Amino acid sequence: MPPPSRISIVETGDELLITNPPRTSDFRTGFVLIGAAIVAYTGYMGLRDTSSATVTSGTLGLLAFVAIIALFTYFLGKDFIWLVFGKETLRLTHAAAVRDIRGSLLNRSPLPLKGHLKVEILDHTYPTDEAGLSEVIRLTNANGVLVFGRELSRPEAEAVASAIEHFIGRLNLSWR
């Protein structure tokens, strides 16, 4: 089965490389940009206002205000960085499976491929998912668990699982 056009599945003689770019939509991009503008404007106006009737009049109020702005900035920034710079890759060789995520703090997860490998498609919901974009691939063996597939649709997840099973079967590794 050929891979869907958004993801890339490339198999060479001794390596399988699966690339999962972020799923972009105009609504999501607009939401992040408008949200960031609102947070920036609110932060600017709140820190600039020095009247005694504002939240920033006391030290505790100022810290609470800055904490709230920082929290919104973190979540909007994280989604913005994923939309603009993000990319998830899964590289399988005869020795290991390695998941790399660009646009995230946790960027590399290895799993040695020794023994039985189980490939599963799971339902996993991300907070920013649209309907039908909740499939995740989980690779499990005695050495641990590796999860791949942020925002995959069901056909994309099936294509990824099929490519992994084909690659592992071709390398004569055991999987279930």
Buried (B, 14 or more C-beta within 10 A) or exposed (E): EEBBEBBEBEBEEEEBBBBBBBBEEEEBBEBBEEBBEEBBEBBEEBBEEEEEEBEBEEEEEBEEBBEBBEEBBEBBBBBBBBBEEBBBBBBBBEEBBBBBBBBBEEEEBBBEBEEEBEBEBEEBEEEBBEEEBBBBBBBBBEBEEBBBBBBBBEBBBBBBBBBBBBBBEEBEBEBE
